[in-house]
Structures are given as C-alpha cells and as structure tokens.
Amino acid sequence: MRKITILSIIATVCFIAAQGVFAGTYVGVMKGTICQAYVDYNDANTITVTAGYGECNGHYWEVTEPILHGMTSLTTSEDFHYIYIDDANSDYPYPTIIDSTAEPAWSNSNLGWYNGNNRCIGVVWSPQGSATIFSFNTNSSLMVISSGMKIVLQNGNPTGGWDFLETTAYIPLNAIAVSVSASNADWNGTVVARVAVYNRSETQILDDSYNGYASVTGWLQLVRNSPRDLIYMGENDDDNTFYVEITGYQIER
C-alpha cells in the first residue's frame, strides 16, 4: 500500500511539472501574489504592461510579452486613471487590461487593491486640459516619477506653525509614498521649508537657510487608507514665497 502511495505521489508531481513545462504557466500561486507586470509609459495615450505574473480574484495570470494598452478613460479633466486586470473578460492565464477613473479599495480577502473583482496593477496621471497621460518613468520598486506632475502650492504664506495643504486629489488612493519638492525664500533672516504628512508630522522633509533660499526634495511615507493631505511649515515672516510640487508616487498593488 505504501509503495503504491509513493508511486502515486511521484506520478502526480511529474504530471504537474509536465503541465508547467508545456503550458509555460505556474498554477496555484499564493493569494495576493504579483511579480513584475509594471505599468510603463509608451506615449501620450498608451501604456505598456511589462512581463510578469500574479493572482487576481483566485485566478492565475501571466504576461509573457509586453502588452500595449490604449487608454479609454481619458478626458480633458485632470485625474488619476487606474489600470486593472478585467477579471470577467480575461481568458486566464492571459489577462485583459482595462483603465478607469474608478478608485480601487484594499481587499483583505484578496490581499490586493480591487475595484469589484478587478485587480489594480498601476496608476497614471492625466493633466488638466488634455486627454493625455503625463509622461513618467517606473522602476522596480513601483516609484512613478512625473517631473512637474502637479504644483499644489504657489506663493504660499506660512504662519510659523503647520499649515494645512489639501492634496487628496493629487495622490493615488493606493499610494504608500509621495515624492515632494518644496522651496521657500527670505532675504532678511531665517528661512525654512518643511513638508509633512497630515496628522503625521514626524514623517517630514525639511531644509533651512539664512538670508536666501531653502529647498528640499524627498519621499514621504504614507499609511494604507490614511489621509492623503499634507502640511507645510515656514517662518511667519516668509511671506508669499512657499512652493510645493508633487513629483511622483509609489503604489501598493
């Protein structure tokens, strides 16, 4: 009986291995898995999904060759456009890619960011006045850098304490970090440029100087489902000189 059981196990393993070799797919990946399959910029209306694989709503999927996807949700209004795997219309293991301005939500049951049964794998930004996407670069840690993406404060007038800066509309819902550039000026004393995450002032970037400019660029870490607004600080006499720009973001998928 034991000999038969061992032979059965060996036969089963060999069958699964053969299936993997001939089909070129790996079945049974863990829930929430995603490897590579990054969203890259192709042109003003098109993104590329790079090779990779993962799990979506209990289904294994893989991208063996880069997929070009023409954006369908672009308008002349500025907005984030989320890139999804269309669960219902995918011929697994080959995914169908769609885009939408509908925001995803974190799913504890699926261990990923989903809109319905569709898994979010990327986010792109469309500027005001043009039905195009903003040029960006993506690296292996999913940091999407869009130089000049959005100026969120110009000629700001700091009060010497933390001042509120509404930025929810300019940071993706599934962002876990945001890249910020800030500057301030004062030619008659101390000048400070400080930016932090709302309700988490310990997470901040800062620079100070004297009789001149203060300028700083860096990443602010965010907590899942936390506020996406920022706060800034400068000296009370640094009148109408504070500048803040969002230049990129890092997402969780």
C-alpha positions as a printed Julia matrix, in Angstrom:
253×3 Matrix{Float64}:
   0.0    0.0     0.0
   2.82   2.4     0.9
   4.64   1.63   -2.36
   1.52   2.43   -4.37
   1.03   5.71   -2.46
   4.61   6.86   -3.08
   4.36   5.98   -6.77
   1.06   7.9    -6.99
   2.63  10.98   -5.43
   5.59  10.8    -7.83
   3.24  10.45  -10.79
   1.18  13.43   -9.65
   4.28  15.61   -9.19
   5.58  14.64  -12.61
   2.22  15.42  -14.19
   2.12  18.91  -12.59
   5.73  19.56  -13.64
   4.95  18.49  -17.19
   1.93  20.78  -17.27
   4.16  23.67  -16.18
   6.8   22.9   -18.82
   4.41  22.54  -21.74
   1.92  25.24  -20.8
   4.5   27.76  -19.62
   2.4   28.64  -16.57
   2.56  28.05  -12.85
  -0.77  27.22  -11.23
  -1.62  27.64   -7.58
   0.22  30.9    -6.81
  -0.48  32.32   -3.38
  -3.29  34.83   -2.87
  -2.15  38.41   -3.44
   0.89  37.41   -5.49
   2.15  39.85   -8.09
   5.59  39.81   -9.69
   6.79  42.44  -12.18
   3.96  43.33  -14.64
   4.71  47.04  -14.2
   2.84  49.79  -15.98
   5.21  51.83  -18.19
   4.68  54.95  -20.28
   4.52  54.31  -24.03
   3.09  57.55  -25.4
   0.51  60.22  -24.51
  -2.4   57.8   -24.98
  -0.85  54.37  -24.45
   0.73  52.41  -21.6
   2.71  49.17  -21.62
   2.29  46.35  -19.13
   5.63  44.56  -18.81
   6.12  40.82  -18.47
   5.12  39.32  -15.16
   2.55  37.22  -13.36
   0.22  37.19  -10.4
  -3.15  36.3    -8.92
  -6.48  38.04   -9.45
  -9.64  37.0    -7.62
  -8.44  33.4    -7.34
  -7.12  33.19  -10.92
  -3.53  32.87  -12.05
  -2.46  35.28  -14.82
   0.74  35.97  -16.69
   2.1   38.46  -19.21
   4.73  36.72  -21.33
   5.28  39.62  -23.74
   4.71  43.36  -23.09
   1.07  44.37  -23.61
   0.27  47.71  -25.25
  -2.95  49.22  -23.92
  -4.65  52.26  -25.42
  -6.27  54.37  -22.69
 -10.06  54.61  -22.9
 -10.97  56.72  -19.84
  -9.06  59.9   -20.73
 -10.87  63.25  -20.71
  -9.67  66.85  -20.61
 -10.01  66.89  -16.8
  -7.06  66.12  -14.55
  -7.44  62.79  -12.8
  -5.8   59.5   -11.89
  -6.55  56.56  -14.17
  -6.22  53.16  -12.54
  -5.03  50.2   -14.6
  -6.87  46.95  -13.87
  -6.96  43.31  -14.81
 -10.52  42.76  -16.07
 -11.43  39.58  -14.21
 -14.66  38.77  -16.06
 -13.22  39.27  -19.54
  -9.79  37.71  -19.07
  -9.02  34.42  -20.79
  -6.79  33.18  -17.98
  -3.9   32.86  -17.74
  -3.87  35.74  -20.25
  -5.25  38.94  -18.68
  -7.4   41.6   -20.3
  -6.23  45.1   -19.34
  -8.65  47.99  -18.76
  -8.38  51.51  -17.34
 -10.82  53.55  -15.28
 -11.04  56.62  -13.06
 -12.94  54.46  -10.55
 -10.77  54.09   -7.46
  -9.84  50.7    -6.01
 -10.21  49.66   -2.39
  -7.96  47.42   -0.32
  -9.38  43.88   -0.08
  -8.41  41.88    2.99
  -9.97  38.78    1.45
  -7.96  39.1    -1.8
  -4.85  40.76   -0.31
  -4.72  43.41   -3.01
  -6.28  46.61   -4.35
  -9.51  45.84   -6.2
 -12.46  47.52   -7.89
 -15.08  44.78   -7.72
 -13.25  41.66   -8.94
 -10.72  43.64  -11.0
  -7.22  43.94   -9.57
  -5.34  47.24   -9.78
  -1.8   46.91  -11.16
  -0.93  50.56  -11.84
  -1.93  54.23  -11.85
  -1.28  57.02  -14.35
  -1.99  60.76  -14.19
  -3.79  62.87  -16.77
  -3.23  66.67  -16.63
  -5.84  69.38  -16.97
  -6.9   70.45  -20.47
  -5.63  67.48  -22.46
  -6.93  63.94  -22.94
  -3.43  62.53  -22.48
  -1.37  60.88  -19.76
   1.58  62.56  -18.11
   4.98  61.19  -19.1
   6.51  59.06  -16.34
   9.19  56.52  -15.52
   8.68  53.36  -13.48
  11.37  51.37  -11.69
  11.32  48.03   -9.94
  10.02  49.44   -6.66
   6.96  50.94   -8.4
   8.04  54.53   -7.93
   6.42  56.56  -10.68
   8.26  59.83  -11.18
   6.42  62.54  -13.09
   8.58  65.65  -13.11
   6.29  68.64  -12.81
   3.25  66.48  -12.16
   1.26  68.92  -10.01
   2.02  72.23   -8.28
  -0.1   72.16   -5.12
   1.09  75.42   -3.54
   2.47  78.59   -5.09
   3.22  81.86   -3.29
   2.22  80.25   -0.02
   2.2   82.39    3.13
   3.39  80.3     6.12
   2.35  81.18    9.67
   5.27  79.76   11.65
   3.34  76.58   12.51
   1.98  73.7    10.49
  -0.39  74.88    7.74
  -2.84  72.52    6.02
  -2.37  71.68    2.33
  -5.19  69.8     0.6
  -3.63  67.22   -1.75
  -6.01  64.23   -1.66
  -6.91  64.69   -5.35
  -3.23  64.55   -6.36
  -2.09  61.4    -4.56
  -3.43  57.97   -5.69
  -5.71  56.15   -3.28
  -3.31  53.18   -3.13
  -0.14  55.28   -2.72
   2.28  54.27    0.03
   4.69  57.16   -0.62
   4.66  60.52   -2.38
   7.6   62.45   -3.83
   7.51  66.15   -2.95
   9.62  69.16   -3.92
   9.36  72.35   -1.81
  11.09  75.7    -1.55
  10.85  78.95    0.39
  12.73  82.27    0.5
  13.6   85.06    2.93
  16.36  87.59    2.3
  16.18  89.14    5.79
  16.51  86.23    8.19
  15.99  82.51    8.75
  14.14  80.66    6.01
  12.55  77.23    6.49
  10.95  74.81    4.01
   9.28  71.88    5.75
   6.59  69.49    4.43
   4.98  66.55    6.23
   2.1   64.12    6.03
  -1.12  65.39    7.63
  -1.53  64.06   11.21
   1.98  62.55   10.99
   4.39  65.48   11.29
   7.2   63.1    12.23
   7.18  62.0     8.59
   8.67  65.09    7.01
  11.26  66.58    4.69
  12.95  69.88    5.55
  15.65  72.41    4.75
  16.6   75.71    6.36
  18.9   78.55    5.49
  19.58  82.21    6.27
  19.11  85.21    4.01
  18.27  83.21    0.9
  16.52  80.08   -0.29
  15.58  76.81    1.4
  14.84  73.92   -0.95
  14.14  70.24   -0.34
  13.01  67.19   -2.34
  12.21  63.79   -0.89
   9.77  60.97   -0.25
   7.05  60.99    2.4
   5.8   57.59    3.52
   2.03  57.05    3.73
  -0.04  54.54    5.69
  -2.67  52.45    3.88
  -6.07  54.17    3.89
  -4.69  57.18    5.8
  -5.32  60.85    4.85
  -3.5   61.9     1.68
  -3.27  65.58    2.56
  -0.03  67.33    3.51
   1.05  70.11    5.85
   3.82  72.65    5.41
   5.8   75.0     7.67
   7.85  78.14    7.23
   8.73  81.19    9.3
   5.87  83.64    9.86
   7.79  86.4     8.04
   8.4   84.27    4.92
   5.58  85.99    3.09
   4.14  84.62   -0.17
   7.21  82.59   -1.15
   6.38  78.96   -0.27
   6.21  76.48   -3.16
   5.21  72.78   -3.08
   5.06  70.37   -6.0
   4.15  66.68   -6.16
   6.6   64.92   -8.46
   5.73  61.25   -8.1
   4.28  58.44   -6.06
   4.79  54.83   -5.08
   1.81  52.5    -5.03
   0.79  49.26   -3.37
  -0.89  46.67   -5.61
